[in-house]
Amino acid sequence: MSMAAGAAALVAVGTVLKAYGDYQAAGAQEKQLENAQDVAVRNAAIARAVAGRNAEAARRDTKERIRAQQAAAKEAMAERRLAFGASGSMSGSTLEVLAGMAARDEMNRAAIEYSGRVQEQNIRFGGEFSAWQYGVQATQYGNQARTIAKMKKLQALGTLLEGGAAAAMTYGSLKKSPAKKPGSDAWDPFTVPN
């Protein structure tokens, strides 16, 4: 084998190894992005589930606060009736006071229920927003993985073509210039003559 053919073969082998390494690296990156996509999809499901549990807990807490408020209101009403009854006064103004207390208690109950519903909705919406963000992330990772899957073959082909051209140029330039004899003191197998 001539020196030109040997050098061209080395360039060709190096090119094949580089193309294979690039292809493997792109495959690893593609797999990493696919895994990241899977994680983002799972995170979206987790965000929805956690928001659902937290919203349910907020709903139960609201019901408990309403129950406690109603129990306290009934107790206060009973004490007020007892006080009015002990004084012997169950006149119009006394009934107005009791009606006002009942209305205030109902307004307090409605306010607790409303704030509980708002809290529950905010928790659910927050969970859905987080899930949406993870969904966007998953889509981006998937798109990147698909792009890499398509491009890794083209990149490897480009590397092979570039290396083939370099091997041909190396062979051609070494074939044109005569090699110095191995016995001469100026011979250097790694120098490409002009």
C-alpha positions as CSV (number, residue, x, y, z in Angstrom):
1,M,0.0,0.0,0.0
2,S,1.4,3.4,-0.9
3,M,1.8,6.1,1.6
4,A,-1.0,8.1,-0.2
5,A,-3.4,5.2,0.1
6,G,-2.4,4.6,3.8
7,A,-2.9,8.2,4.7
8,A,-6.3,8.3,2.8
9,A,-7.3,5.1,4.6
10,L,-6.5,6.7,8.0
11,V,-8.5,9.8,7.2
12,A,-11.4,7.5,6.1
13,V,-11.3,5.4,9.2
14,G,-11.1,8.5,11.4
15,T,-14.1,10.0,9.6
16,V,-16.2,6.8,10.0
17,L,-15.3,6.8,13.7
18,K,-16.2,10.4,14.1
19,A,-19.5,9.9,12.2
20,Y,-20.4,6.9,14.4
21,G,-19.5,8.9,17.6
22,D,-21.6,11.9,16.5
23,Y,-24.5,9.5,15.7
24,Q,-24.3,7.9,19.1
25,A,-24.0,11.2,20.9
26,A,-27.1,12.5,19.0
27,G,-28.9,9.3,20.0
28,A,-28.0,9.8,23.6
29,Q,-29.3,13.4,23.5
30,E,-32.5,12.2,21.8
31,K,-33.1,9.7,24.6
32,Q,-32.4,12.3,27.2
33,L,-35.0,14.6,25.7
34,E,-37.5,11.8,25.5
35,N,-36.9,11.0,29.2
36,A,-37.3,14.7,30.0
37,Q,-40.6,14.7,28.0
38,D,-41.8,11.7,30.1
39,V,-40.9,13.4,33.3
40,A,-42.8,16.6,32.3
41,V,-45.9,14.5,31.4
42,R,-45.7,12.8,34.8
43,N,-45.2,16.2,36.5
44,A,-48.4,17.5,34.8
45,A,-50.4,14.5,36.1
46,I,-48.9,15.0,39.6
47,A,-49.8,18.7,39.6
48,R,-53.4,17.9,38.7
49,A,-53.6,15.2,41.3
50,V,-52.1,17.3,44.1
51,A,-54.3,20.3,43.2
52,G,-57.4,18.0,43.3
53,R,-56.5,16.6,46.7
54,N,-55.7,20.1,48.0
55,A,-58.9,21.5,46.6
56,E,-60.9,18.7,48.2
57,A,-59.1,19.4,51.6
58,A,-60.1,23.1,51.2
59,R,-63.7,22.1,50.5
60,R,-63.8,19.9,53.6
61,D,-62.2,22.7,55.7
62,T,-64.8,25.1,54.5
63,K,-67.6,22.7,55.4
64,E,-66.1,22.3,58.9
65,R,-65.7,26.1,59.3
66,I,-69.4,26.5,58.3
67,R,-70.5,23.8,60.7
68,A,-68.5,25.4,63.6
69,Q,-69.9,28.9,62.7
70,Q,-73.5,27.6,62.7
71,A,-73.0,25.8,66.0
72,A,-71.6,29.0,67.6
73,A,-74.5,31.0,66.1
74,K,-77.1,28.6,67.4
75,E,-75.5,28.7,70.9
76,A,-75.4,32.5,70.8
77,M,-79.1,32.7,69.7
78,A,-80.1,30.3,72.4
79,E,-78.3,32.3,75.1
80,R,-79.9,35.6,73.8
81,R,-83.4,34.0,73.8
82,L,-82.8,32.7,77.3
83,A,-81.7,36.2,78.4
84,F,-84.7,37.8,76.8
85,G,-87.0,35.1,78.2
86,A,-85.6,35.6,81.7
87,S,-86.2,39.3,81.6
88,G,-89.8,38.7,80.4
89,S,-89.4,40.8,77.4
90,M,-90.2,39.2,74.1
91,S,-91.5,42.4,72.5
92,G,-91.1,43.6,68.9
93,S,-87.6,45.1,69.5
94,T,-86.5,41.8,71.0
95,L,-87.7,39.9,68.0
96,E,-85.9,42.4,65.8
97,V,-82.7,41.9,67.6
98,L,-83.1,38.1,67.2
99,A,-83.9,38.5,63.5
100,G,-80.8,40.7,63.1
101,M,-78.6,38.1,64.8
102,A,-80.0,35.4,62.5
103,A,-79.4,37.5,59.4
104,R,-75.8,38.3,60.5
105,D,-75.2,34.6,61.2
106,E,-76.4,33.8,57.7
107,M,-74.2,36.4,56.1
108,N,-71.2,35.0,58.1
109,R,-72.0,31.5,56.8
110,A,-72.3,32.7,53.2
111,A,-69.0,34.6,53.5
112,I,-67.2,31.5,54.8
113,E,-68.8,29.4,52.0
114,Y,-67.8,32.0,49.3
115,S,-64.2,32.3,50.5
116,G,-63.9,28.5,50.7
117,R,-65.2,28.1,47.1
118,V,-62.8,30.8,45.9
119,Q,-59.9,29.1,47.7
120,E,-60.9,25.7,46.1
121,Q,-61.1,27.2,42.6
122,N,-57.8,28.9,43.0
123,I,-56.1,25.7,44.0
124,R,-57.7,23.8,41.1
125,F,-56.8,26.6,38.6
126,G,-53.2,26.7,40.0
127,G,-52.9,23.0,39.5
128,E,-54.2,23.2,35.9
129,F,-51.9,26.0,35.1
130,S,-48.9,24.1,36.4
131,A,-50.1,21.0,34.4
132,W,-50.4,23.2,31.3
133,Q,-46.8,24.5,31.8
134,Y,-45.5,20.9,32.2
135,G,-47.5,20.0,29.0
136,V,-45.8,22.8,27.1
137,Q,-42.4,21.7,28.4
138,A,-43.2,18.1,27.3
139,T,-44.1,19.3,23.8
140,Q,-40.9,21.2,23.5
141,Y,-38.8,18.2,24.6
142,G,-40.7,15.9,22.2
143,N,-40.1,18.3,19.3
144,Q,-36.4,18.6,20.1
145,A,-36.1,14.8,20.3
146,R,-37.8,14.3,17.0
147,T,-35.6,17.0,15.4
148,I,-32.5,15.3,16.6
149,A,-33.8,11.9,15.5
150,K,-34.1,13.3,11.9
151,M,-30.9,15.3,11.9
152,K,-28.5,12.7,13.4
153,K,-28.6,10.6,10.2
154,L,-28.0,13.7,8.0
155,Q,-25.2,14.9,10.3
156,A,-23.5,11.4,10.1
157,L,-23.9,11.4,6.3
158,G,-22.4,14.9,6.1
159,T,-19.4,13.9,8.3
160,L,-18.9,10.9,6.0
161,L,-19.0,13.0,2.9
162,E,-16.7,15.6,4.3
163,G,-14.3,12.9,5.4
164,G,-14.5,11.2,2.1
165,A,-13.6,14.4,0.4
166,A,-10.7,14.9,2.8
167,A,-9.4,11.4,2.2
168,A,-9.6,11.9,-1.6
169,M,-7.7,15.2,-1.3
170,T,-5.1,13.6,0.9
171,Y,-4.7,10.7,-1.5
172,G,-4.5,13.0,-4.5
173,S,-2.0,15.4,-3.0
174,L,0.3,12.6,-1.7
175,K,0.0,10.8,-5.0
176,K,1.1,13.8,-7.1
177,S,4.3,14.5,-5.1
178,P,7.0,11.9,-5.0
179,A,7.8,10.7,-1.5
180,K,11.3,10.9,-0.3
181,K,13.1,7.7,0.3
182,P,13.1,6.4,3.8
183,G,16.9,6.4,4.0
184,S,17.2,10.2,3.4
185,D,17.5,12.5,6.4
186,A,14.8,14.9,5.1
187,W,12.0,12.2,5.0
188,D,9.0,12.9,7.2
189,P,5.9,10.7,6.7
190,F,3.7,13.2,8.5
191,T,4.5,16.2,6.4
192,V,2.2,16.7,3.4
193,P,4.2,18.2,0.5
194,N,2.7,21.3,-1.3
